[in-house]
Amino acid sequence: MVETVIERCIRWGYGWACERLYREFAWSYDLVSHGVSVGRWDVWRRIALDEVQQQGASTQLMLEIGFGTGALMALARSASLPVVGLELSPQMHAVASAKLARLQLDASRVQGTAAAMPFADDSFDVVVSTFPAPYILEESTLRECARVLREHGCLIIVGLWVTPLMCGRRLHIRPVYAAPSSAQQARVGRLLEDAGFTPSLTLRRAGGAEVSVVIGRKEASSASHRYCDAA
Ligand SMILES: C[S@@+](CC[C@H](N)C(=O)[O-])C[C@H]1O[C@@H](n2cnc3c(N)ncnc32)[C@H](O)[C@@H]1O
């Protein structure tokens, strides 16, 4: 599908606004995400923790990339899950740090890019990212995720796509909310495979929306391929 000039401008403007939100307006991120999701962001984000627990990784070491204001890290620490966080924005670090201190929780946090992670090979059992910015699908990021994961570990990406539901029907409100096209699903599957993962995609219904959960398992041999199941 060919993108029109107007669509390209909207996409560029949306990306620019997101960058401002991750940087100088990081203090308002929780408020904005609460507002644009009509209070559902936390419900959608919690799916990531369910997935970690379903993967049997609940007592193992988890890395969260792009942790934003640290809400998932706080949830994980409240459930006594060991977690390390990696986030690029210093302003997000400051907000997360204040949040964790307020809740009297602690989690190791590192400032850096997911495209070149300062961790040794085979360090984590699970890598999680919720509502990721475009960096998540960059080849360098996916290769780094595969490198820092132990064998049989998994990458869990929640909220690459979110589609609000109204009376059971999907609402498309671009560029924020839209269901993944089959071409987009296939592309993500290919990118994960190229990075050494066996990919799967499920669409989970929670908080009045369909939220995508992409899982990439780092296998010794990537034989099985289960991609796009209904939840
Ligand atoms: C949409 S926010 C998601 C925040 C949080 N995970 C959530 O559930 O609300 C994307 C986050 O990814 C961070 N980010 C962007 N590029 C990154 C990169 N290359 N490496 C690590 N974090 C990055 C941004 O600073 C921002 O905090």
The ligand as a Gaussian input file, in Angstrom:
#p B3LYP/6-31G(d) Opt

LIG

0 1
 C        5.918000       4.278000      24.188000
 S        7.145000       4.349000      25.464000
 C        6.723000       2.862000      26.373000
 C        7.021000       3.002000      27.830000
 C        6.585000       1.850000      28.704000
 N        7.191000       0.592000      28.269000
 C        5.083000       1.701000      28.791000
 O        4.602000       0.560000      28.879000
 O        4.356000       2.693000      28.868000
 C        8.640000       3.862000      24.617000
 C        9.878000       4.006000      25.497000
 O       11.001000       3.467000      24.792000
 C       12.120000       4.313000      25.034000
 N       13.088000       4.112000      23.933000
 C       13.042000       4.657000      22.695000
 N       14.090000       4.237000      21.958000
 C       14.815000       3.398000      22.755000
 C       16.001000       2.641000      22.561000
 N       16.652000       2.635000      21.383000
 N       16.463000       1.890000      23.591000
 C       15.804000       1.874000      24.781000
 N       14.676000       2.568000      25.027000
 C       14.170000       3.323000      24.025000
 C       11.520000       5.710000      25.099000
 O       12.390000       6.627000      25.744000
 C       10.225000       5.441000      25.841000
 O       10.399000       5.564000      27.230000

